[in-house]
Amino acid sequence: RRSGHRILARNLRHPRGELDLVTRTGAHLVVVEVKTGKVSKAAHSTRFSSSARRRRRHAAAELAPRWGLTPRLDLVEVHLTPGGRVSKIRHLRDL
């Protein structure tokens, strides 16, 4: 929300898989995949396979025309400390 997104749906069940967030920002309908985990050397984005990305992109492309918007896929990485507190949030746009 702080970056201008309006949340349209959370945990939306779609034939191509569950969509963590569906948002609107400007002229874009954005499917947002959220990956949460402890801080490590490997980025959470490495756990977002190319086939999962492809399915989410297709879902965005199917949903966007309903609102007359351009589809987009984003990834939000939430890094947690060993104690479980949020240490960093990274937003990767337009994957």
Secondary structure, DSSP 8 states (H G I E B T S, - for coil): -TTS-EEEEEEEEETTEEEEEEEEETTEEEEEEEEEEE--SS-GGGGS-HHHHHHHHHHHHHHGGGGT-EEEEEEEEEEE-TTS-EEEEEEE---
